[in-house]
Amino acid sequence: MKAGPGRLDSVEHIWAGWRSQYVRAADAMNEAGCLFCRLPGEDDAAALILERGALAFSVLNRYPYSTGHLMVAQYRHVADPADLSAEEAAEVWRLLVRARRACGEAARPEGFNLGANLGRIAGAGVPDHMHFHLVPRWAGDTSFMTTVGGTRVVPEDLAVTWGLLREALARLD
């Protein structure tokens, strides 16, 4: 018997109906201007900005896959990593490393996913401004709740996570 769409025993398709809602919400946010261009003009706590560098910044994801899910983006509106200057690329990487260390200390995950979705077809909610995601992971975490249950389970308030990560970043200095 062939597995059908929407069945839990299907290995041919995994349905993520929540994703279309996220993309539509991202489209609405992008109509107000690029999210990653707007965020640096806001207050750190309100925007959930963790750290600012001269050329890039780190920020908590408001739609996290797990506690501590954050992003690092350069200030300049660039869609492709090939268009970053060497200085921008170095700072993005420096902030990613610092964020990984801070998140490791504050949240004690067992692993991380690190990645970038380049272009709408690749899943980018903000396709015109390149950014990296750092997603903390734990054995038995709820990463498939999004796909199977249509919901996300994040056991900590974003403001609490922001505070813990800011403290951990300060200790890195």
C-alpha atoms as a printed R data frame, in Angstrom:
    type eleno elety resid chain resno      x      y      z
1   ATOM     1    CA   MET     A     1  0.000  0.000  0.000
2   ATOM     2    CA   LYS     A     2  1.397  3.368 -1.027
3   ATOM     3    CA   ALA     A     3  1.510  6.040  1.675
4   ATOM     4    CA   GLY     A     4 -0.656  9.058  0.952
5   ATOM     5    CA   PRO     A     5 -0.297 12.789  1.515
6   ATOM     6    CA   GLY     A     6 -0.900 13.844  5.089
7   ATOM     7    CA   ARG     A     7 -0.458 10.335  6.508
8   ATOM     8    CA   LEU     A     8  2.118  9.963  9.238
9   ATOM     9    CA   ASP     A     9  3.566  6.880  7.537
10  ATOM    10    CA   SER     A    10  4.325  8.808  4.356
11  ATOM    11    CA   VAL     A    11  7.983  9.110  3.447
12  ATOM    12    CA   GLU     A    12  7.226 10.717  0.107
13  ATOM    13    CA   HIS     A    13  5.731 13.941  1.448
14  ATOM    14    CA   ILE     A    14  5.859 15.787  4.694
15  ATOM    15    CA   TRP     A    15  3.208 18.479  4.841
16  ATOM    16    CA   ALA     A    16  3.908 21.736  6.625
17  ATOM    17    CA   GLY     A    17  0.721 23.754  6.322
18  ATOM    18    CA   TRP     A    18  1.963 26.301  8.847
19  ATOM    19    CA   ARG     A    19  4.705 27.339  6.394
20  ATOM    20    CA   SER     A    20  2.297 29.095  4.012
21  ATOM    21    CA   GLN     A    21  0.959 31.200  6.913
22  ATOM    22    CA   TYR     A    22  4.532 32.145  7.851
23  ATOM    23    CA   VAL     A    23  5.406 33.108  4.258
24  ATOM    24    CA   ARG     A    24  2.238 35.233  3.949
25  ATOM    25    CA   ALA     A    25  3.061 36.960  7.253
26  ATOM    26    CA   ALA     A    26  6.624 37.564  6.029
27  ATOM    27    CA   ASP     A    27  5.239 39.050  2.816
28  ATOM    28    CA   ALA     A    28  3.102 41.470  4.858
29  ATOM    29    CA   MET     A    29  6.105 42.431  7.007
30  ATOM    30    CA   ASN     A    30  8.254 42.923  3.904
31  ATOM    31    CA   GLU     A    31  5.677 45.331  2.456
32  ATOM    32    CA   ALA     A    32  6.537 47.636  5.370
33  ATOM    33    CA   GLY     A    33 10.202 47.433  4.364
34  ATOM    34    CA   CYS     A    34 12.902 44.858  4.893
35  ATOM    35    CA   LEU     A    35 12.814 43.372  8.392
36  ATOM    36    CA   PHE     A    36 16.612 43.202  8.664
37  ATOM    37    CA   CYS     A    37 16.955 46.803  7.507
38  ATOM    38    CA   ARG     A    38 14.301 48.016 10.007
39  ATOM    39    CA   LEU     A    39 15.428 46.098 13.112
40  ATOM    40    CA   PRO     A    40 18.728 47.959 13.691
41  ATOM    41    CA   GLY     A    41 16.767 51.209 14.057
42  ATOM    42    CA   GLU     A    42 14.763 49.822 16.978
43  ATOM    43    CA   ASP     A    43 15.579 49.495 20.664
44  ATOM    44    CA   ASP     A    44 17.575 46.313 21.390
45  ATOM    45    CA   ALA     A    45 15.024 44.868 23.844
46  ATOM    46    CA   ALA     A    46 12.019 45.669 21.648
47  ATOM    47    CA   ALA     A    47 13.694 44.237 18.538
48  ATOM    48    CA   LEU     A    48 15.281 41.330 20.476
49  ATOM    49    CA   ILE     A    49 18.710 42.353 19.160
50  ATOM    50    CA   LEU     A    50 21.360 40.405 21.024
51  ATOM    51    CA   GLU     A    51 24.529 42.065 19.796
52  ATOM    52    CA   ARG     A    52 25.512 44.819 17.378
53  ATOM    53    CA   GLY     A    53 28.749 44.939 15.452
54  ATOM    54    CA   ALA     A    54 29.979 47.580 13.026
55  ATOM    55    CA   LEU     A    55 28.688 45.657  9.978
56  ATOM    56    CA   ALA     A    56 26.264 43.016 11.312
57  ATOM    57    CA   PHE     A    57 24.025 42.102 14.247
58  ATOM    58    CA   SER     A    58 22.448 39.085 15.961
59  ATOM    59    CA   VAL     A    59 18.771 38.898 16.872
60  ATOM    60    CA   LEU     A    60 16.349 36.363 18.338
61  ATOM    61    CA   ASN     A    61 13.867 34.887 15.883
62  ATOM    62    CA   ARG     A    62 10.288 35.922 16.771
63  ATOM    63    CA   TYR     A    63  9.071 32.660 15.186
64  ATOM    64    CA   PRO     A    64 11.564 30.232 16.756
65  ATOM    65    CA   TYR     A    65 11.848 26.522 16.046
66  ATOM    66    CA   SER     A    66 13.340 26.094 19.520
67  ATOM    67    CA   THR     A    67 14.381 28.151 22.531
68  ATOM    68    CA   GLY     A    68 17.363 30.309 21.570
69  ATOM    69    CA   HIS     A    69 16.728 30.224 17.790
70  ATOM    70    CA   LEU     A    70 18.526 33.323 16.556
71  ATOM    71    CA   MET     A    71 19.695 34.945 13.349
72  ATOM    72    CA   VAL     A    72 22.733 36.921 12.272
73  ATOM    73    CA   ALA     A    73 22.511 39.427  9.422
74  ATOM    74    CA   GLN     A    74 24.655 42.144  7.948
75  ATOM    75    CA   TYR     A    75 23.258 45.684  8.013
76  ATOM    76    CA   ARG     A    76 23.674 46.139  4.268
77  ATOM    77    CA   HIS     A    77 20.709 44.933  2.176
78  ATOM    78    CA   VAL     A    78 22.356 42.058  0.292
79  ATOM    79    CA   ALA     A    79 20.626 38.823 -0.780
80  ATOM    80    CA   ASP     A    80 23.583 36.646 -1.737
81  ATOM    81    CA   PRO     A    81 26.638 35.787  0.377
82  ATOM    82    CA   ALA     A    82 28.765 36.225 -2.753
83  ATOM    83    CA   ASP     A    83 27.919 39.947 -2.581
84  ATOM    84    CA   LEU     A    84 29.175 40.431  0.978
85  ATOM    85    CA   SER     A    85 32.448 42.245  1.456
86  ATOM    86    CA   ALA     A    86 35.210 40.281  3.153
87  ATOM    87    CA   GLU     A    87 34.740 42.481  6.215
88  ATOM    88    CA   GLU     A    88 30.977 41.818  6.347
89  ATOM    89    CA   ALA     A    89 31.473 38.076  5.944
90  ATOM    90    CA   ALA     A    90 34.087 38.052  8.714
91  ATOM    91    CA   GLU     A    91 31.812 39.970 11.083
92  ATOM    92    CA   VAL     A    92 28.784 37.796 10.335
93  ATOM    93    CA   TRP     A    93 30.909 34.737 11.103
94  ATOM    94    CA   ARG     A    94 32.355 36.338 14.257
95  ATOM    95    CA   LEU     A    95 28.852 37.100 15.555
96  ATOM    96    CA   LEU     A    96 27.666 33.575 14.687
97  ATOM    97    CA   VAL     A    97 30.543 32.086 16.676
98  ATOM    98    CA   ARG     A    98 29.837 34.357 19.646
99  ATOM    99    CA   ALA     A    99 26.109 33.574 19.484
100 ATOM   100    CA   ARG     A   100 26.846 29.842 19.376
101 ATOM   101    CA   ARG     A   101 29.090 30.098 22.419
102 ATOM   102    CA   ALA     A   102 26.582 32.218 24.342
103 ATOM   103    CA   CYS     A   103 23.662 29.990 23.420
104 ATOM   104    CA   GLY     A   104 25.678 26.920 24.376
105 ATOM   105    CA   GLU     A   105 26.345 28.410 27.793
106 ATOM   106    CA   ALA     A   106 22.860 29.797 28.414
107 ATOM   107    CA   ALA     A   107 20.691 26.988 27.024
108 ATOM   108    CA   ARG     A   108 22.992 23.933 27.130
109 ATOM   109    CA   PRO     A   109 21.740 22.395 23.866
110 ATOM   110    CA   GLU     A   110 23.130 19.073 22.669
111 ATOM   111    CA   GLY     A   111 23.693 20.379 19.147
112 ATOM   112    CA   PHE     A   112 22.906 23.144 16.674
113 ATOM   113    CA   ASN     A   113 21.555 23.605 13.183
114 ATOM   114    CA   LEU     A   114 23.244 26.432 11.295
115 ATOM   115    CA   GLY     A   115 22.000 27.512  7.904
116 ATOM   116    CA   ALA     A   116 20.768 30.087  5.448
117 ATOM   117    CA   ASN     A   117 17.792 29.881  3.109
118 ATOM   118    CA   LEU     A   118 18.798 31.736 -0.044
119 ATOM   119    CA   GLY     A   119 15.756 32.761 -2.074
120 ATOM   120    CA   ARG     A   120 12.015 32.258 -1.631
121 ATOM   121    CA   ILE     A   121 12.109 28.785 -3.212
122 ATOM   122    CA   ALA     A   122 14.657 27.705 -0.591
123 ATOM   123    CA   GLY     A   123 12.328 28.771  2.225
124 ATOM   124    CA   ALA     A   124 13.572 32.294  2.941
125 ATOM   125    CA   GLY     A   125 10.892 34.377  4.648
126 ATOM   126    CA   VAL     A   126 13.007 37.471  3.923
127 ATOM   127    CA   PRO     A   127 14.581 36.485  0.596
128 ATOM   128    CA   ASP     A   128 16.250 39.796 -0.264
129 ATOM   129    CA   HIS     A   129 18.389 40.139  2.882
130 ATOM   130    CA   MET     A   130 20.806 37.293  3.530
131 ATOM   131    CA   HIS     A   131 20.874 36.016  7.110
132 ATOM   132    CA   PHE     A   132 21.963 32.910  8.973
133 ATOM   133    CA   HIS     A   133 19.883 30.907 11.437
134 ATOM   134    CA   LEU     A   134 21.359 29.262 14.529
135 ATOM   135    CA   VAL     A   135 18.909 26.724 15.983
136 ATOM   136    CA   PRO     A   136 19.736 24.984 19.287
137 ATOM   137    CA   ARG     A   137 18.766 21.287 19.373
138 ATOM   138    CA   TRP     A   138 18.163 18.703 22.092
139 ATOM   139    CA   ALA     A   139 17.600 14.948 21.897
140 ATOM   140    CA   GLY     A   140 13.866 14.384 21.730
141 ATOM   141    CA   ASP     A   141 13.107 18.036 21.011
142 ATOM   142    CA   THR     A   142  9.896 18.986 19.270
143 ATOM   143    CA   SER     A   143 11.284 19.851 15.849
144 ATOM   144    CA   PHE     A   144  8.646 17.728 14.112
145 ATOM   145    CA   MET     A   145  5.751 19.256 16.073
146 ATOM   146    CA   THR     A   146  5.767 22.054 13.507
147 ATOM   147    CA   THR     A   147  5.331 19.619 10.638
148 ATOM   148    CA   VAL     A   148  3.113 16.996 12.213
149 ATOM   149    CA   GLY     A   149  1.135 18.992 14.764
150 ATOM   150    CA   GLY     A   150  1.068 22.355 13.039
151 ATOM   151    CA   THR     A   151  2.413 24.015 16.181
152 ATOM   152    CA   ARG     A   152  5.669 24.966 17.833
153 ATOM   153    CA   VAL     A   153  6.613 24.236 21.398
154 ATOM   154    CA   VAL     A   154  8.954 26.849 22.851
155 ATOM   155    CA   PRO     A   155  9.107 26.510 26.632
156 ATOM   156    CA   GLU     A   156 10.617 29.911 27.384
157 ATOM   157    CA   ASP     A   157  9.425 33.487 26.838
158 ATOM   158    CA   LEU     A   158 11.473 35.375 24.214
159 ATOM   159    CA   ALA     A   159 12.272 38.180 26.674
160 ATOM   160    CA   VAL     A   160 13.728 35.656 29.133
161 ATOM   161    CA   THR     A   161 15.814 34.016 26.400
162 ATOM   162    CA   TRP     A   162 16.980 37.455 25.210
163 ATOM   163    CA   GLY     A   163 18.144 38.357 28.727
164 ATOM   164    CA   LEU     A   164 19.982 35.065 29.251
165 ATOM   165    CA   LEU     A   165 21.761 35.316 25.907
166 ATOM   166    CA   ARG     A   166 22.723 38.963 26.455
167 ATOM   167    CA   GLU     A   167 24.251 38.008 29.822
168 ATOM   168    CA   ALA     A   168 26.140 35.103 28.238
169 ATOM   169    CA   LEU     A   169 27.440 37.362 25.446
170 ATOM   170    CA   ALA     A   170 28.655 39.895 28.027
171 ATOM   171    CA   ARG     A   171 30.590 37.135 29.791
172 ATOM   172    CA   LEU     A   172 32.406 36.310 26.528
173 ATOM   173    CA   ASP     A   173 34.171 39.692 26.549
